[in-house]
């Protein structure tokens, strides 16, 4: 079974608007030092199997965080909007062997600012999104 985080990366970067903004700068867990912006960081916060009375169903839910980094607040919001649209319009279907049932935004976007880069006044602006991803998984 494919890794759900890799599937989400693939879906996100397949969108022309997102890839036009970041190219392939979408990283799992952490941005590299001295990363070129804009860029995306994503991580799976948790996963939860769907349980029935008698067994575990073949559908799981992953809670995923996507952080959109840019040099300005406006650019980080623009990137987050592109990511949200790319994921929300990808409803049901097979993605490189991983069947996605639904992707939905949880809550609203949040904003953060990283401390200045060493020796500069330049800050990184971050727009944070959380999604629930419902996907088919194995049960045995």
C-alpha positions, 0 to 999 in steps of 0.5 A: 500500500502506498504511503499516504503522505507521498500520495498527498505530495504527488496530488499537490505537486500535480496541480499546475498552480502549486507547482508553478509557485514552488516547483518541487519544493515540498518537503516532508516533516522539515524544510532544509536549512537555507530553503528557497521560498516559497516552499511547502512542509507537510506532515502526518499528525496522526492516522486513525483506522475506521472501526466497525463492531466486528472488524477494522474497516478498510478506510483510514483517516489521516490528519495532515498539516501543510505549512506554506512558507513565503517571504511575505504574508500575502505570498504565503496565503496565495500558496495556501489557497492554491494548495487548498484548491488542489487538495479539495478538488481531488475528491474520490479516485485512485492516485498511483495505487492509493484510493482517496475517498475524500480530502477536507480542510479542517478549521480555518487557516492559521498564520505564524512568523518565524524568527529572523534569518541569521544576520538579517531582518528577513522573516519567513511567513507561514500559512498553516492548513490542516486536512483530513484525508480518508483513504483505503488501507489494508486490514490484514 
